[in-house]
Amino acid sequence: MLLCTDVGNTNIKFALYEGKKQLVKLKFSTNPRKTEDEFAAELHTILSINGFNSGDIDGSIISSVVPMVTEALCKAIKKISGVKTLVLGPGVKSGLDLRIDNPATLGTDILAMCVAAKELYPCPAVIIGLGTATTIVYLDEQKRYCGGAISPGVSISLNALTNNGALLPSVDLTPPKKIIGTNTEDCIRSGVIIGTACMLDGMIERFNEERNVKSTVIATGGLAQSIVKNCKYDIILNDDLILEGLRLIFEKNKPNSQCAMRNAQL
């Protein structure tokens, strides 16, 4: 089995694959203070609860935007499975043509989701990641990565608003029933949720105008479900885009694993 791990600023997602088939998907909160033993115990327990033996893992790949977590998690995976983890980064083959100023600066989460989008959907494509940050990126007709835009994520924007507005209450991210709110809570929800949806619609339109194309649009991330249904554009939801990209990248690196893998120093 292949273990794919997506370490985000808020959550860590795991998926086990047998070939192309996803067997199970797991998630727990990102905590940079956890030790390798804590990660190992937690992951081993969660896998066991779901009926899987960590000793059956024979491959592992990780994308991480939290460097403090990466090494401890790689050591934890080695401890419970005996497998070294391929850490996505420079030197790992992705098969994605990067047409940007400095390819080495591209986030591994963006790289993985674009690899999946390139494989699974028609291009040109706009790929939206709705997590701690909101990323909007573009693949052209030749499936080349051409760059994009990054803005504060929905939760960051909401927290900044309520933490800095002394009289503004904290609210959940339940979409409002109407755009024109009649109480403070719904006004905030409308501004944050509908406002983000309008921003996405506007950015998709601007991307298409700049390239003079009509793009396939795909969205992923923990907040995608709430935001995308309020967009005017037809947007495909795929919550597993990064995990699927990791699976595909691992397959590309298997034949040359010894020279292509940037293993954690275990």
C-alpha positions in Angstrom: 0.0 0.0 0.0 1.1 3.6 -0.7 0.7 6.2 2.0 0.2 9.7 0.7 0.5 12.6 3.2 -0.5 16.2 2.7 0.7 18.5 5.5 -1.1 21.8 5.5 -0.9 24.6 8.0 -4.2 23.6 9.6 -4.6 19.8 8.9 -2.6 16.8 7.9 -4.4 14.5 5.4 -3.4 10.9 4.8 -4.7 8.5 2.2 -3.8 4.8 1.6 -3.8 3.6 -2.0 -3.7 0.2 -3.6 -2.8 1.0 -7.1 -5.2 3.8 -8.2 -7.8 2.9 -5.6 -8.0 5.0 -2.5 -8.6 2.6 0.4 -9.1 5.2 3.2 -8.6 8.9 3.9 -7.7 10.2 7.4 -7.1 13.6 8.9 -5.8 15.2 12.1 -4.8 18.7 13.1 -1.3 20.0 12.3 0.7 20.4 15.5 4.4 21.4 15.0 5.1 20.5 18.6 4.4 16.8 18.3 7.3 14.4 18.5 8.0 11.6 16.1 6.7 9.1 18.8 3.5 11.1 19.1 2.9 11.1 15.4 3.8 7.4 15.2 1.3 6.4 17.9 -1.4 8.6 16.5 -1.0 7.4 12.9 -0.7 3.7 13.9 -3.8 3.9 16.1 -5.9 5.7 13.4 -4.9 3.1 10.8 -5.7 0.2 13.2 -9.1 1.7 14.1 -9.9 1.7 10.3 -8.7 -1.9 9.9 -5.3 -1.4 8.3 -1.9 -2.7 9.3 0.8 0.0 9.2 3.3 -2.8 8.4 1.6 -3.3 5.0 2.7 0.1 3.8 5.4 -0.3 1.2 5.6 3.2 -0.2 5.3 6.7 1.2 5.3 10.2 -0.2 4.7 13.5 1.6 3.9 17.1 0.6 4.5 19.6 3.4 4.2 23.3 3.8 5.2 23.0 7.5 8.9 22.2 7.7 8.8 21.7 11.4 6.5 18.8 11.0 8.1 17.1 8.0 11.1 15.4 9.6 9.2 14.2 12.6 6.4 12.8 10.5 8.8 11.0 8.1 10.5 9.4 11.1 7.1 8.4 12.5 6.2 6.7 9.2 9.5 4.9 9.1 9.0 3.7 12.7 5.6 2.2 12.1 6.1 0.8 8.5 9.9 0.5 8.0 9.5 2.6 4.8 11.5 5.7 3.9 9.3 8.6 2.7 9.8 10.5 -0.6 9.5 14.2 0.3 8.2 16.2 -2.5 10.6 19.0 -3.5 13.6 19.8 -5.8 15.0 16.7 -7.5 11.7 14.8 -7.5 10.2 14.3 -10.9 6.7 15.6 -11.3 6.2 15.6 -15.1 4.9 19.2 -14.9 6.4 21.9 -17.1 6.9 24.9 -14.9 6.8 28.3 -16.8 7.5 30.6 -13.8 10.4 32.7 -12.8 11.8 30.4 -10.1 10.4 26.9 -10.1 12.2 26.0 -6.9 9.9 28.4 -5.0 6.6 26.7 -6.0 4.7 25.2 -3.0 4.6 21.4 -3.1 0.9 21.5 -2.4 0.3 23.6 -5.5 2.6 21.3 -7.5 0.8 18.2 -6.4 -2.7 19.5 -7.2 -1.6 20.7 -10.6 -0.1 17.3 -11.4 -3.5 15.8 -10.6 -5.4 18.4 -12.5 -3.2 17.9 -15.6 -3.9 14.2 -15.5 -7.6 14.2 -14.7 -9.1 17.2 -16.4 -9.1 19.1 -19.8 -6.8 22.0 -20.1 -6.5 25.0 -20.0 -7.5 24.9 -16.4 -7.8 27.2 -13.4 -7.1 25.3 -10.2 -8.3 26.8 -6.9 -7.0 25.8 -3.5 -9.2 26.9 -0.6 -7.1 26.3 2.6 -5.2 28.5 4.9 -4.3 30.5 1.9 -6.5 30.8 -1.2 -4.4 29.9 -4.3 -5.6 30.4 -7.9 -3.3 28.9 -10.5 -3.3 28.3 -14.3 -2.4 25.4 -16.6 -2.4 26.4 -20.3 -3.5 24.3 -23.3 -0.2 22.4 -23.3 -0.7 21.6 -19.6 2.1 23.8 -18.5 2.1 25.6 -15.2 2.0 29.3 -15.9 1.6 30.9 -12.4 -1.3 32.4 -10.6 -2.4 34.4 -7.6 -2.4 33.9 -3.8 -4.6 35.7 -1.3 -5.3 35.3 2.4 -7.5 32.2 3.1 -11.1 32.5 4.3 -10.4 31.6 7.9 -7.4 34.0 8.0 -9.6 36.9 6.7 -12.4 36.0 9.1 -10.1 35.9 12.1 -8.4 39.1 11.2 -11.7 40.8 10.9 -13.2 39.6 14.2 -9.9 39.8 16.2 -9.3 43.4 15.1 -12.9 44.6 15.3 -13.7 45.1 19.0 -17.4 45.0 18.5 -17.5 42.2 15.9 -18.5 38.7 17.0 -16.8 35.5 16.0 -19.0 33.5 13.6 -18.9 30.1 11.9 -18.6 29.7 8.2 -22.2 28.6 7.5 -23.2 30.3 4.2 -25.9 33.0 4.8 -29.4 32.5 3.4 -29.3 35.9 1.7 -26.6 38.2 0.5 -27.9 41.3 2.3 -27.6 40.4 5.9 -30.0 41.8 8.5 -27.8 41.1 11.6 -24.1 41.4 12.3 -23.3 37.7 12.1 -25.0 37.2 8.7 -23.4 40.4 7.4 -19.9 39.0 8.3 -20.8 35.6 6.7 -22.0 37.3 3.5 -18.9 39.4 3.3 -16.5 36.6 3.9 -18.2 33.7 2.1 -20.1 35.4 -0.7 -17.3 38.0 -1.0 -14.7 35.2 -1.6 -17.0 33.5 -4.1 -17.3 36.8 -6.0 -13.5 37.2 -5.9 -13.1 33.8 -7.4 -15.6 34.5 -10.1 -13.8 37.7 -10.9 -10.3 36.1 -10.9 -11.5 33.2 -13.2 -12.9 35.8 -15.6 -9.7 37.8 -15.5 -7.6 34.6 -16.1 -9.7 33.7 -19.1 -9.6 37.2 -20.5 -5.8 37.5 -20.1 -5.4 34.2 -22.0 -8.4 34.5 -24.3 -9.6 31.1 -23.4 -12.4 29.3 -21.5 -10.9 27.2 -18.8 -11.9 24.1 -16.9 -12.1 25.2 -13.2 -11.4 22.8 -10.4 -11.4 23.6 -6.6 -10.0 21.7 -3.6 -9.5 22.4 0.1 -11.4 22.2 3.3 -13.5 25.3 2.6 -14.2 24.6 -1.1 -17.7 23.1 -0.5 -19.0 26.2 1.3 -17.5 28.7 -1.2 -17.9 27.1 -4.6 -21.6 26.6 -4.4 -21.9 30.4 -4.2 -19.9 31.0 -7.3 -21.5 31.7 -10.7 -18.9 29.7 -12.6 -19.3 25.9 -13.0 -16.5 24.6 -10.8 -15.6 21.0 -10.3 -15.0 20.0 -6.6 -12.2 17.5 -5.9 -11.2 17.3 -2.2 -8.5 14.7 -3.0 -6.6 16.7 -5.7 -3.3 17.0 -3.7 -3.5 13.3 -2.5 -4.1 12.2 -6.1 -1.2 14.3 -7.3 1.1 12.7 -4.7 0.1 9.2 -5.9 0.9 10.2 -9.5 4.2 11.7 -8.6 5.2 8.7 -6.5 4.5 6.5 -9.6 6.7 8.7 -11.7 9.6 8.3 -9.3 9.5 4.6 -8.5 11.8 3.4 -11.3 14.6 5.8 -10.2 13.8 5.9 -6.6 17.4 5.8 -5.4 18.5 8.9 -7.3 15.2 10.8 -7.5 14.0 10.6 -3.9 15.0 13.3 -1.5 14.6 11.2 1.6 14.3 12.6 5.1 17.5 11.9 7.1 16.3 9.2 9.3 
